[in-house]
Amino acid sequence: MAIPTDKSSHEDFHNEDNAYLAKRTLKSGSAGWLLLAGLGVSYVISGDYAGWNNGLAQGGFGGLLIATVVIAGMYLAMVLGMAEMSSALPAAGGGYTFARRALGPWGGFATGAAVLIEYAIAPAAIATFIGAYVESLNLFGITDGWWVYLAVYALFIGIHLTGAGEALKAMFVITVIALVGLVVFAVSAWDLFDAGKLTDIPADPAAVGSSSFLPFGYFGIWAAVPFAIWFFLAVEGVPLAAEEAREPEKNVPKGIIISMLVLIVTGAAVLFLATGALGAQAISTSGNPLVEALGDSSAAKLVNYIGLAGLVASFFSIVYAYSRQTFALSRAGYLPTSLSVTNARKAPMLALIVPGVIGFALSLTGEGAMLLNMAVFGAALSYVLMMISHIVLRVREPQMPRPYRTPGGILTTAFALVIACAAVIATFLVDRTAATWTLVAFAGFMAYFGLYSRHHLVASSPDEEFAALAKAEEELE
């Protein structure tokens, strides 16, 4: 976009920018730290109800436990790094905004594309799980899941179109219900716990380092990493709510850190109690591990129904996440600008609908496990780029105002970076097809950027202005 030279042209230029952004404005002040913490938990909570247990088949209890401890450390370190960046750069782009400032347009878009792949595909996977849940509970007499996929996409996109405040409050209520289900499970499973059942998978004598604790040897730890990620996948999406939060420089860091601490507790509880109640071997192939761990008790029936709330909470919240990531990339011109236009309730209409249509189409494949593995790969790739961004910003812009500072500084995020790199590699061990397809999608995004959108960026968008300001300050120094 050319810079005008005369005064009237400059005013027209300024008015044009204002008109553009006026059509692309979110409703600020919609969420405090409590709703943001609820958002972080809701992104992830479905992973406590199912999916993680398949890691027992890869690494046994010991392998999954070690992988979970390492991955929990990575997420905690990453969350602390993102808390700092979100306090310094509170914008709807989240990780993309941070990477745009640190790594330039290519790095920013690469991060945004990886995040968008994660958030666009994850709801499709969760929709298939919701469909299977509804069928297993024999709700509404439904025997064909695609009706469920369509219903959840239409219903929850519709709620999001009413505005962020309403959507986040509804999301919070569903999340609380899901957390109550986990409490009911934990109390009921405590009496069934038997430490001997944790290690009942026979050791593979051909595996290096195999034992009752590590039945598949040291390699099993590596193979269990993608499933350990399911305990925390998508918690990093809290900063996407920055433009709709009250005092985002304070509340976003507080919300994301509290949600991470809650998820560490819930993840540890289900890993130990579910495995110890039913046995590692039996639960490793279960489609509904918490319910099967409780047997035929009344608590099992209650948890079974509440488990649906856990899946709905994650679906609902990740729809919010993909819409905000799409909105931010579109507003800055990285994606078609029509996707960022907001309605009268300040909700980004097409940013909610278009990825939803794509996700619904993906859900029709019925390949829930593969879709979730694709989301994991996209997530791990984005983590690598976001941690590099934190390190670069600390080194290159030490004087940047940071209302919250990461404990340990770049050492903390360097640890997360190393583990994230290992996680990217580990996804190929579990599902090479899923990782390959994700790489193909990522390459398609980068090709679009290289051939078209990098020539049509919107200089007045918040993310581009953050970067322009940094460049101007650097030139002055």
Steps between C-alpha positions, in 0.01 A plus 500: 500500500657830390556783750306816400698825462236778517278576801162413342632171370643425844158560660330275244765236566443527877120486465528196277707323764251591773209374292683174430574435867153611615354203314750271670471579870445254783310583820753598766451442872303176456713281727692522826762255625241246619336464159845488339610223737177317419574544131845343543357201687215455253740482205659191651257324730374247245854358498452394864196295406648306208795470264789517747455133590617386155846609612503201736505275195809685377704537818322323784428686822864592558553625145184710501573631852851616407374648171223682688738648757731626223213636291340664803833670564512614138147643512559674831819659366324595176201646685732716713667625181166571334377679813785746459444552128124539542551769766734689266304446177131452586334429165258244358776330301658332804807304396485642148523854637804412709674327208416785261683744729796267553539312171350728236210430260620154395552382857177662614291338231671162546408510869145614429455230236620226737267625774210523256559144380489382862182687585315434175563124509460432874122578505450258211667226705299589809177502296562138406553415867176682593319302230634171634403605852144587399463169320639301794260673740214439254397864521216616275509164322791621282695225328681705236760741638497757221176649627676562830798659325269736314298583811799587721662716234175686426403541866829620639594721208155654544568570869836656415329729249303654790819651642810412700359581844201272460707223346771509767244488781321201346838335447593558864183329626561194281861485617398507866264207434785307338727574798229372736502177299874464558451553875228233507732266312796564732298441818347180360825364353695551824344190659574292188865603472757218501862600442574155358267565207711795384767265366298198380617525136753221436851621423620454142833317530608630158468866606811673633455588866171313538360428846163485671519879535615551138353197318600637159838629612645846462354542152152477653555831680561670165200333338271607787582871462215589257247346739646687795438817298126422505496592871590860410434549128370852416546667841731741319190650335409724795689805357268490198243664730726797577301761306178392672643486853491761775849625580658235273854581611402369847213259443632299205822392679302423817235302309741285299722418798207401725347284227832320451528425872145360504577278200813358664286388795221350287744324267690340787175388664360318197835345403556342841143427609356368173803280429516374860126425511468301177859404415738636237441219252120520509479876491758544222242411233191649664289752317352626826770443763353686797165328475648153448732555795196545726321186375120482529464742790255790511803730500606348167163585347522856628856545373394353166243772447719777639779383269292633215521844664880470498503434127253781437707744709812436294311514171326823599820673613718394207239639260559830679877455459498427127271795436732744679810367330327523162375849588847627591669357190224633276493849654873534427457372142671163540167332420215648291387818679131409472554235767556764772181705458303501827122511548292734718594293808871541415542132410706409189236330285694340217793423728257282695313352205765424235740294719188337647386382158849362432506330840157346443620359168805350673282350774308304237812287449436355846876482559495665841834360620684599182347849503609552859852386414503757219397766752779387734758535222381852414508592869852370557626691197344822630659445841845491343438830323344671802786408731752625245297824495527545876876448492546740207290771665691468827834531320409760239254715698605482867340838574153403372242569775408166655240524780564130565845343463567129456677345801837374377481708182633339185622194689135413569388537140817334368400189696153514344658547156713186531207286612273646229755402233501147640118497496492592130721200425302273733175558309649313204546195721130476577335596171726580207199545271348766726831686529554488124154636420552778752828593333320511165235736642770717658690515171179611328458788743861609451467484122190722517692749711808497280312535174221737602422626848843635596443763229163602651567550870302769686747741656244651739408169666616467865749222429665685212509819706672315787767388253532843336542666837773255595681564174478877544636479854784278382593748227497789748733313733 
